[in-house]
């Protein structure tokens, strides 16, 4: 009993799915039959035309024979691209939601990836510009400090951002005042 349910359930599902597009396939088949009949009629008409041209080429005056030979030479050659040789329509499966999503993803993903890459490159360049600016400012301050020292002016000794600015002083000229617990160190 269980086997018959497991075997019959997929069979019923397949039969149910197959009946949904029967009308579509019947319409495509009927259209292909009609096109085949039209092509057979066109082929028969072309055969009769070629036979008539052969008769003229064998038994006509000079100008009609020349025209018939040229017509036979160029028979079947057409510059008209609308006359497609394969006019039979193949039935198409209906498009699933996954196929539609895949087509949209193939359009959107490369564009979004490029935009993200451009954005990240711009952020990196801004960081590099800021780092270069800070380095140049520090270099300039250092060179100014060296210039002040050589000119005999007091120049601050620059440390990090949390550091306190210290100015060099000659302890012999003035005493450094602190609290009672501090020890005064004088150079010897």
Buried (B, 14 or more C-beta within 10 A) or exposed (E): EEEEEEEEEEEEEEEEEEEEEEEEEEEBEEEBEEEEEEEEEEEEEEEEEBEEBEEBBEEBEEEEBEBBBEBBEEEEEEEEEEEEEEEEEEEEEEEEEEEEEEEEEEEEEEEEEEEEEEEEEEEEEEEEEEEEEEEEEEEEEEEEBEEEEEEEEEBBEEEEEEEEEEEEEEEEEEEEEEEEEEEEEEEE
